[in-house]
Amino acid sequence: MFAKDAIHRIGCPEKLEIEGWMEEKMGDVGGEFQGGAIDVVTPDKAKIWKEKMLKVLGNG
């Protein structure tokens, strides 16, 4: 889970910009499902997640 305050610091225009980047990268995609979640992860949380994954994978 990411820090709740991090999501509040990123406003709607920024989320829309990120979504635009994602759509450009993906190009045209068919189907009826459209995902819309953008999870914002702080560098501290990413570091903790990486350390946990290294342990799970046996590399830490």
C-alpha positions in Angstrom: 0.0 0.0 0.0 1.3 3.4 -0.8 1.3 6.5 1.4 -2.1 8.2 1.3 -0.5 11.7 1.4 1.4 10.9 -1.9 -1.9 10.5 -3.8 -3.2 13.8 -2.5 -0.1 15.7 -3.7 -0.7 14.6 -7.2 -3.7 16.4 -8.7 -6.1 15.5 -11.4 -4.1 17.2 -14.2 -1.0 15.2 -13.4 -3.0 11.9 -13.3 -4.5 12.8 -16.7 -1.1 13.5 -18.1 0.2 10.1 -16.9 -2.8 8.4 -18.4 -2.1 10.1 -21.7 1.5 8.9 -21.7 0.2 5.3 -21.0 -2.3 5.5 -23.9 0.4 6.8 -26.3 2.7 4.0 -25.3 0.0 1.3 -25.7 -1.4 2.5 -29.0 -4.8 1.3 -30.2 -6.1 -1.5 -28.1 -9.3 -3.4 -28.8 -11.7 -4.9 -26.3 -14.4 -3.7 -23.9 -12.3 -3.4 -20.7 -10.5 -0.2 -19.9 -8.4 -0.1 -16.8 -7.9 3.2 -15.1 -5.8 2.8 -11.9 -2.7 4.8 -11.5 -0.8 3.8 -8.3 1.7 6.4 -7.1 4.5 4.8 -5.1 7.0 6.9 -3.2 10.7 6.1 -3.5 10.8 4.9 0.1 8.0 2.5 -0.6 9.6 1.3 -3.8 12.8 0.6 -1.9 11.0 -1.5 0.8 9.1 -3.4 -2.0 12.4 -4.1 -3.8 14.0 -5.5 -0.6 11.0 -7.7 0.1 11.0 -9.0 -3.5 14.7 -9.8 -3.4 14.1 -11.9 -0.2 11.2 -13.7 -1.9 13.2 -14.4 -5.0 16.2 -15.6 -2.9 18.5 -12.8 -4.0 18.6 -10.9 -0.7 
